Amino acid sequence: MYSKKPFIFTTIIFVAYFFIILASLCLGDENLSPIELFNFLVRGDEIQRMIILEGRLPRIIMAILIGMLLASSGAITQTIFSNPIADPYIIGIASAATFGAFLAYLVGLGDVYFGIVGFICASIFSFGIFKVSNRASLVTLLIIGIAASSFLGAFTSFFTYLIGEDSFKIVTWLMGNIGFASWFRVVLLFIPLTFCICYFYKHKNELNILLSGDDEARNLGVDATRLKIKLLVVSSLAVSFAVAFTGLIGFVGLIIPHIVRLVIKNYNNALVIPLCTLLGGLFLIICDTLARTLLAPVILPIGILTAFFGAPIFLFLALKSRSML
């Protein structure tokens, strides 16, 4: 029977996008009304237009793109590992990408290489986790992820300490920061986002088969291991470029897929993937707007806000799922 829930949910998300983007454009060091915002864009001088078009707008778009990358990769990772907590942040993939991006920074490589080196490190780490997960329980996978994240985080913290007084920029980046947004970075993020989402959606039917288990997938002619490795590589690509430009932003890839599945009551990846992508962007732009305005003119690292909202939401979802068993 056809359900209207996905359509209604999608409509709500798009309406929310309109109002949140408008609010985000209006709020900042200097708060504007919608009419004042329009006057800034149409009749304002060059400086006023630059505040909106070169300051606030690229940051808004970058927050949306990062949220989309993290949420979609989270949904895919959970399916690959058949594990509801297999978020790239929780199992250490994001930490590996952060370590790679940090190495690129230390050797003086440009912005483009942050994502590339992060992708290499995240892919290597993902293969290791994938091999272990075939023989490990849920608890073991979680322990390995936490241990690996701590180990890689120790290296990052050590080099940050050695840098000394110039490490403040790195520290804020590690806490999650979209403050370095620019149109150049927006374009760089748009390329891997487009590729990853198209690749994920292309394999939506195979992903649905994976939900039934590797044996069932094999019976239906799907090479589960090979497919999972390919999807894991692409998922690592998404996480790597997100982390390269904004640092560690947790809980987006963990809670968004759970919320989507809970709302639409459907595990079909033809619906889950696009809805996770849309909701992830919306969630992060809300967090970034709050990060810029709650203690203005002080701007909070966005990672603080995602953890503040994400942790209790995930706890609620976990308890709700347990009560339904």
N, C-alpha and C positions, 0 to 999 in steps of 0.2 A: 504494500500500500504506500502510495506517495506521501511523503511527509513535507509539510510546509516549514518545518523548523529551520532547515538550512537557509531557505530563502529569507525568512524573517530575520534570522541571525545576521545574514549578510547585509540586509538592508539597514539594520541597527548599526552595524560596524561602519558602513559608509556614511551614514548620518553623523555618527560620532566623530568620524574623521573630519568632516566639514567644520564642526564646532570646535574641536580640539585644535586643528590647524589655525583657525581664525583666532582663537584665544591665545595660542602660542605666538602668533605674529604680533598680537596687541600687547602682550606682557613682556616685560624686560626691565632694564635699568630705567627706562622711561615708558610708563604704561600709556597706552593709547586706546581710544574708543574705536569701534569699527569705522566710524566716519572720519576720524583723525587719521587712521591707517590709510584709508582711501585717498585722503588729501595728501598724505606723505608720498604716496606712489604716483599720483597724477600731477599735483601742483607743487610738491616739495622740491627743495633744492637738492643738489647732488649728494651732499652729506646725509640728508634725511633718507633719500632713496637707498644709499649704500647701507645704512643701518638695517634696513629691511631686506634688501636684495642680496647683500654680501655678508650680512651678519646673521640675522634670524632665519631666513629662508633656507640656506644650505644646511644649517644645523637641524632644522625640522626634517628636511628630506633625509639627511644622514641618519637621524634617529629612527626614522621609518625603515630605511634600508637595513640598518643593523638589527632592528627587531625582527624583520622578515627573515634575515639570514639565520639568526639564532633560533627562532621558533620553528622554522621549517626543518633545520638540521636536527633539532630536538625530537621532532615527530618521527623523522627517519631513523634516528639512532635508537629510539625506543622500539621501533618495529624490528630493526636488525638484530638487537640483542634479546628481543621478546621480554623486555624488562621495563617496567613503568618508571624506574628511577634512572634509566640509562641516558641521562642528560649529558651533553659534552662537558658541562661545567663540573658535574658531580663525579664522573668517572675519569676525569683528568685530561681529556682531549684539549679543552680550552687552555689548561695550564701548559701543555706541550706547545701549543700554538703561541702562547705568550712567551715562553722560553725562546722559541725560534725568532719571534719578532724582536725580542730583546737582544739576541745575538746579532741580528742584522743592524740594530741601532748601535751596538758597541763597536762594530767594525766600520761604521760610517756609511752604510748603504742607504739609498734613498727610500722614499715612502713605498714605492712599488714593491721593493724587495722585502719589506716587512711581512707582507702577506705571503710571498713566495717561500721565504725561509720558514715562516711559521707553518705553512702548509706541509713542507717537507718533514718538519719535526712532528707535527700532528699526525701525519699519515703513518710514520714509523711507529709512533706510540699506539695509534689505533689498531694497526696490525697485531701488535703485541697483546692488547686488550682483547681483540677478537679471538685470538688463539686461546687465551686463558679462559674466556667466557664459555667456550664449548665444553669445558670440564669443570667450571666453577659454579658454585651456588650464587644466589642473589647477594647474600651477605659477603661472600668472598670477593665478588666483583666490586662491591662497594668499598670494602677494606683496601683492595688493591688500588682503586681509583683515588681514595683519600691519601694513601701512602705515597703514590706516585706524584700527586699534586703537591704534597708537602715537600717531597724530595726536589722536584723541579723548582718549587717556590723558594727553597733554601738557596739554590744557585742564583736565582734572580735577586733575592734579597742581599746575598753576599756581594754581588757585583754592584748593586745599587748603593750599598754601604761604601764600597771602595770609591765610587764616583764622588762622594762627599757632598759639598754644598750645592752642586749643580743637579742633585738627584730629585729635587722637589717636583719637577715636571714629570719624571718617571713615576714617582710615587702616586701622583694624582692620576696618571694614565693607568696604573695598575689597579686603582680603585674604581675604574670605569669613568671615562671622561669623553664627552662629545664636543668639548670646547675647542678642539682643533679642527672643526669642520671647515671645509672649503668646497668650492665647485669641482676642483680637481679631484678631491677625494671622493666626492659624490659619484663622479663618472667612473673612477676606479672600482667603487663598490657595486655600481649598477651592472658592470660586466659579469663578475662572478655570480651575482644574484640571479640575473637572467638565465645564465647557463645552468645553475644548480636547480632552480625551480622547474625549468623545462625538463631537465633530466629526471628529477624526482617524479614529475607528473607523467612523463613518458612511461615510467615503470610502475605506475599506480596499480595496475592489475596484478603484476608480479608481487608487489608489496602486500596486496590483499591475500594472495596465496600463502605468503610467508606467515601470515597470522595463524594459519592452520598447522604450522609446524614444518620442519625440513622434510620429514618423510612424505607428508602429503604433497609438498611442493615437488619432490622428486617423482612421485607417481604421476603428477600432472605435467611433467617434462620441463620443470624449472630447476636449473642448477643453482641451488640455494646458496652454497658457499661462494661460488663465483659472483653471483648477484650481490650478495652481502658485501663482499670486498669492494666491488665497484661503487656501491652506494656509500660505503664507509669512506672511501677516498673522496668522493664528491662532497659528502657531509663535512669532512675535514677541511676541504677547500672553503666551504661557506664559513665555518667557524674561524679559520685562520685569518681571512680578510676582515671579519668582524672584529676579532681581537686585535689585529695589527693596528687599527686606527682608533680603537676606543678602550683597549685594555679588557680586564675581566669584568663581565657583566653577567651575574648569575641569575638563575631561576627562570629566565625567559623561556629557554628551551625545555624546561622541566614542567612548568605549570600551564603554559599555553595549550599544548596538545591535550592535557587532561581536561581543561576547561571546555575546549571545543568538543571533545567526545562526550563530555557530560551534558552539554547543552543540546547537541543535535541527536544524541542517543544513537550514534552511528560510527562504525569503525572503518567505513569505506574510504580509502585513501583518495579517491576522486573528489571527495568532499573535505576530508581532514587536511590534506596538504594545502589547498588554496585558502581555506578558512584559518588555519594556523598561521600562514604567511600574512594574511590581512590583520588578524588579531595581534600578532606579535609586533607589527609595526605600530598599531594603535597603542598597545600597552607601553611601548618604549617612549613614544612621543608624549604620552601622559606623564610618565616618570620624569622625562627630561624637562618638561614644562614646570613641574613641581620643583625639580632640582634648581631651576633658575629663579624661581619666584618665592619659595617658602621663606628663605632667609636673605632675600635680595638686600643689598647688592652682592652678598656672598653667594657663590654658586656651589652647590653640593655635588660631589661625584655621583654620577647616576647609579653606580653600583650599590651605593647605600640605599637608594630609594627602591631599586628592584629587590634587594634583600629584605627591606622593611615590609614591602607588600607581598613579596613572593613567598617568604617563609611561612607566615600564617595561612596564606591561601593553600599552599601545598599541604600543610598540616591538616587543614580542614578537609581537603580532598582525600587525603590518606585515611582519615578517620571515617569519612563518609563511605569510602569504598569498603573499608573493613566492616562497617555496620551492615552493608548490603550483601556481604558474603553469607 
